Every structure is written in C-alpha cells, then in structure tokens.
Amino acid sequence: MCLCITAFTACSDNDDDIIYKPNGKVAHPDELSAGTSTVFMSGIRAYDTPAPWVKGDMLTRFNLGDQLYDDPRTTDQSDPNKGGLGPLYAGYSCGSCHKNAGRTYPTLFSEGGSGKYGFSSMLAYITRKNGAFFRQYGRVLHDQSIVGVEPEGKLKVTYEEKEYSFPDGEKYSLITPHYSISEWYADEIKPEDLIIDVRIPLRHVGMGQIMALDPDELRSLAAQSNYPEYGISGRLAVIQERNKTMIGVGGNKAHHADLTVELGFSSDLGVTNDRYPLEVSEGQSQNVGYSHYGIQISTHDMENVDLYLSTLGVPARRNVTHELVKKGEENFYKAKCHLCHTPTLHTRQDAPVLLNGTRLPWLCNQTIHPYSDFLLHDMGRELDSGYKSGAAYTYEWRTTPLWGIGLQETVNGHTHFLHDGRARNLLEAIMWHGGEGSVSRELFSRMSKEDRDALQIFLNSL
C-alpha cells in the first residue's frame, strides 16, 4: 500500500506557536534551534529523532526511510529492500558512514585511510591537476568492492604535526594531512598528476530546514556579505542541478540544491535508480556481468529516505542561561564569527517538495538558528583542497552550520571537524581558519584563555 502525505502548496505562519518541553515547561526562545522541528534530546539519538510534528502515516514513512538508511545493503539482487550493493561502493549503508545520522568516526584515524570491513567513513575525490577526470576512474575513488571485483584503489593518509602558541603562552598543535593512493585496479596514476580531496561525512542535522531556506534571504545575505574592513565577502553558489539553475546549499562546497539521495545510493552504495541507472563501474573492464540487473531501488523508496532526512528534528540548545555560555556567546560576536556563521535565518513560505512530489508544509515559515550563511568563502591556502566543486573554487567552502555541533561527541564518539577531519577539536577548527576566516582566528588568538574557553563552551551549547 502506498502511504501518502497530504500535499499542500503553502503554509501557515508557525512563528507564534508556543513550544513546550517534555517536562511541560515553555521552551526558552534561545533553545529553539529549528522552531517547531526542535527536539529536546541530548543523548546518542539527538540527531536521529523525528520532529514533533511527524505523526501518523508520515511517521510510518519516516521509519521506513530510517530502515532503508540504516540497513546494510547486500549483493542479493532479489531483495529490493536490501539488495544491489556494488560492484563498487564506499559504504554498505547510509548509516555506515552517518552513524545515528551523524559522522561515523573517520577511518582516516582508525585505519590510516581506507577502511576495512566493507566501508570507509570518508570520500576521496580524484582529478588530474588540470581538472580532467581519469579515463578508468570517476570523480570519486571507490575503495570497496564485492567479491570478484577489485576496488579502484586504496587511500592512505599520514599527518604532520606542528606545535604553536597563543600570545598568552598556551600551546596547541595542528595536524596537516598528506594523502596518497595505492593498489590502483587499472592505470596507475602518478602522484604528480593527481589531486586528492578527502571529505568525512556531514552531520545530517537540519537537512529539511536547509533545503527549505528562503532563497530571497540568501540572496540578500550575499548582497550584504561584504565586510572589507575584515576581508570578508561571501557569495552564493549558483549551480546547475536537474537541468535547472539553483542556489546550492548542501555539501561542503554548497554544490547541491537537494539532499541527493539518488546520488548517495548510486555513488556511495552502488545501487542503481531511475536518476542514475548505470552502475558506477560502467565502462570499466571488470564491470562484465554487472550491467543487467536494472533499477535496484525505486523512487518511492528513495523518497522515504528523503522524507526521513527532511523530517529529522534538530536538537535544542542547552544551558542557554548559563553564565559561561552567555559569556562565550559575547566572545563569538567579538571574534566576528557571526559574520559568516549567521545565527538566525528563516525558511520560505512555499512547501518544500521531495524527490517524488511529497510536500512538507511543516518546514515553512520557521525561524531557525543554523549559525551559517550558506555562502561560499575563501578559507585560505591551508584549506585549499585543489578540487573545484560546483560553483566553488578550490579554496572556497560553504560556511558549516553549527547547530548540533556540541553533541557530536555524544552521538558519534569523536570531535573531528572540518571537511577532512583534520581538526581534532573546536579549538583546532578555529585555528585552521584562513582567508576570510583569518580575522576570527586572530581575534580568538588574542583573547585570554578564559575567554577562548568560554567561546568553545558556547559552541558546545549549540
């Protein structure tokens, strides 16, 4: 039976709704990270809980999408719910890399690169120095494979650590990754002609709200995001997707305008679908015998995953009235972090549409606090990946949303941040900021240790 959600084309204004916490008390306005989608969870399921308005048939579909997201895929082609894995892939399920809808501990640190046991909790983008792709490989290195097929290659990383000091004498260190690839399945690619851009998984916090952002507000932000006195000038990522010109808001480089569920199933899991009907190994000599299985997951089922991601709740802020949290928030503004990590945005008036036509009016007209402008910013030479994505240059990155960041250690057991996990904690993440982020790094550096600590306490409250 097909379970459908009533379709709406517009939404009522929910900003004035009174929101109660589970203990029956009225929520403090600063706690409401995502308006009516805020969930008062701070444990291991903080990222993986449906918004309060997810009920009835929608909850049924949420659970079906959650199951498809978490359940390991297999090579059993007869099972439409679990089959279709490979022949090349990066993970055996969405949840293998996005544990509890967060960021699985990077195999860069646990394995020194490509993971064992059927998954790698990272993606490695590869290209020639001139930007062209390699004949025997695609844009992503698929370092896992089913029996009888060779992985395209294996990633290895080593880290160079250097120690630094703040002006007040406190020491810290930063680690710089050095990547290499071995065990190429076909043509060996020489290091001098190879660019490797590594990304660890994103947190799936607030994905529905991100896809529902008000585009006019983003355009206004881009028009106003010019602070020459601080060297900051963000810009919109205007991209082509689904044969349309759209504003990119998803991914490290704002190179997607939707949740790319179909791309995830295809490229990450090797599961064919209507949008990507060919195996990712199509054209490779070892693909013989793997092209005749047809579509391995339906658009209807993928939309349940899309719905699951779009209707996840956003964890409420914690300790918002604590003296140190309030002091840290003041320091956040003093360090000019807010010029890119915009505290407050709004979702649009019309209902977002999922990939198979379902509309979600509950995401409309919400005041949200993602702490991002979703614009592209030059982050400096140290964070130049050498790889261009969508509208973003090699040195540009989308401002990372900070909501939920303080719960990552609880949910996923680690505090690795930035696109490739090189920052082992929030302090290191701040100190990696270059380019347009240099002003915040320098202002943070010149603060007292007490003020630096307070700013990090504030970030952990988000």
Beta strands, then each sheet from edge to edge (+ up, - down):
strand 1: 38-39
strand 2: 88-89
strand 3: 123-127
strand 4: 144-145
strand 5: 154-165
strand 6: 171-182
strand 7: 195-199
strand 8: 226-227
strand 9: 232-233
strand 10: 237-241
strand 11: 244-248
strand 12: 314-315
strand 13: 345-346
strand 14: 367-368
strand 15: 376-378
strand 16: 396-398
sheet 1: 1+ 12+
sheet 2: 2+ 4-
sheet 3: 3+ 7-
sheet 4: 5+ 6-
sheet 5: 8+ 9-
sheet 6: 10+ 11-
sheet 7: 13+ 14-
sheet 8: 15+ 16-
end
